[in-house]
Structures are given as structure tokens and as C-alpha cells.
Amino acid sequence: MFDRILRLVLVVALTGTLSQPVWAAAYDDEKPGAFTMVGDLVVARPVGVVITAVGAVAWVVALPFSALGGNVEGSAEALVLGPARETFQRCLGCRMTGRYQDPNEMN
């Protein structure tokens, strides 16, 4: 069972890594297209959830050392909060974190 899960995670990670140039070519600076949104939904978001979960576990394991070093906030930002923002607060298909803002409607 563990072997199958490990294979699935590796396949998803490899697929996301290899398809990155295709996403970059299909990206339009003004508005993300359907291909970019589907790729984000199917590959990037699940990988982001996994990275956030692994980062949370790593943060808990490193917490005593971070507390002794005085950088609990920094380690939380790097390991948990940053990946969580990229996964859950970024608009579908966008590169930057935050809600989608139409460039034509901005001042």
C-alpha cells in the first residue's frame, strides 16, 4: 500500500516538473487560459497540498530547534504558510498569490 502511494506521489511530482515549460508557454499575462487553469487544478494544487502537509510535519519536528534559535515565525513562514498561500490563496491558473485582478480594470 505504501509503495503504491509513494509511486503516485513521484508520478505527480515528475509530471508537474516535466510539464512546467508547457504551462509557461500557454500562459497569457492578462488572463489565464483554460489549459493553464486545468493544469493548475490537476497538478499544481494537489502537489501544493502535499508540500504544505510535508512542510507542516517538518515544522513540528523542527519546532524545538527553531524555538531555541529564535526563528519560529521564519520557519513557519517558509515551511507552512508560504506553501499554503500558494496553494489556497492563488487564483486558478495565476502565478502570483492573491485574487485575480483584471489588468484592464486596474487604475
C-alpha positions as CSV (number, residue, x, y, z in Angstrom):
1,M,0.0,0.0,0.0
2,F,2.7,2.5,1.0
3,D,4.6,1.5,-2.2
4,R,1.6,2.5,-4.4
5,I,1.2,5.8,-2.6
6,L,4.9,6.6,-3.0
7,R,4.7,5.8,-6.7
8,L,1.7,8.0,-7.1
9,V,3.4,11.0,-5.4
10,L,6.5,10.5,-7.5
11,V,4.5,10.3,-10.7
12,V,2.6,13.5,-9.8
13,A,5.7,15.4,-8.9
14,L,7.5,14.2,-12.1
15,T,4.6,15.2,-14.2
16,G,4.4,18.6,-12.7
17,T,8.1,19.1,-13.2
18,L,8.2,18.0,-16.8
19,S,5.1,19.9,-17.8
20,Q,6.2,23.2,-16.4
21,P,7.6,24.6,-19.7
22,V,4.3,23.8,-21.4
23,W,2.4,25.8,-18.8
24,A,4.8,28.7,-19.2
25,A,4.3,28.8,-23.0
26,A,0.5,28.7,-22.6
27,Y,0.3,31.4,-20.0
28,D,-1.1,34.8,-21.0
29,D,-0.1,37.7,-18.8
30,E,-3.6,39.3,-18.9
31,K,-5.8,36.3,-18.1
32,P,-5.0,32.6,-17.5
33,G,-6.4,30.3,-20.2
34,A,-8.4,27.1,-19.8
35,F,-5.3,24.9,-20.3
36,T,-3.4,26.8,-17.6
37,M,-6.3,26.5,-15.2
38,V,-6.8,22.8,-15.7
39,G,-3.0,22.2,-15.3
40,D,-3.1,24.2,-12.1
41,L,-6.1,22.3,-10.8
42,V,-5.0,18.8,-11.7
43,V,-1.2,19.0,-11.0
44,A,-0.1,22.2,-9.1
45,R,-2.8,22.3,-6.4
46,P,-2.5,18.6,-5.3
47,V,1.3,19.0,-5.3
48,G,0.9,22.2,-3.2
49,V,-1.3,20.4,-0.7
50,V,1.3,17.6,-0.3
51,I,4.1,20.2,0.1
52,T,2.1,22.1,2.7
53,A,1.4,18.9,4.6
54,V,5.0,17.7,4.5
55,G,6.2,21.2,5.5
56,A,3.8,21.2,8.5
57,V,5.2,17.9,9.7
58,A,8.8,19.2,9.1
59,W,7.9,22.4,11.0
60,V,6.6,20.4,14.0
61,V,9.7,18.2,14.0
62,A,12.0,21.3,13.8
63,L,10.0,23.3,16.3
64,P,12.2,22.7,19.3
65,F,15.3,23.7,17.4
66,S,13.6,26.7,15.9
67,A,12.4,27.8,19.3
68,L,16.0,27.5,20.7
69,G,17.3,29.5,17.7
70,G,14.5,32.1,18.0
71,N,13.2,31.8,14.5
72,V,9.8,30.0,14.9
73,E,8.0,32.6,12.8
74,G,10.6,32.3,10.0
75,S,10.4,28.6,9.9
76,A,6.6,28.6,10.0
77,E,6.6,31.1,7.1
78,A,9.0,29.1,4.9
79,L,7.7,25.6,5.7
80,V,3.9,26.0,6.1
81,L,2.5,29.5,5.5
82,G,4.2,30.2,2.2
83,P,3.2,26.9,0.5
84,A,-0.3,27.2,2.0
85,R,-0.8,30.7,0.5
86,E,0.5,29.5,-2.9
87,T,-1.9,26.5,-2.8
88,F,-5.1,28.1,-1.3
89,Q,-5.0,31.8,-1.9
90,R,-3.8,32.0,-5.5
91,C,-6.4,32.3,-8.3
92,L,-6.7,29.3,-10.5
93,G,-4.0,29.5,-13.2
94,C,-2.4,32.6,-11.8
95,R,1.3,32.9,-11.0
96,M,1.0,35.4,-8.2
97,T,-0.7,34.9,-4.8
98,G,-4.0,36.7,-4.4
99,R,-7.3,37.1,-6.1
100,Y,-7.4,37.7,-9.9
101,Q,-7.5,41.3,-10.9
102,D,-8.2,42.2,-14.5
103,P,-5.4,44.4,-15.7
104,N,-7.9,46.4,-17.8
105,E,-9.9,47.3,-14.7
106,M,-6.9,48.5,-12.6
107,N,-6.1,52.2,-12.3
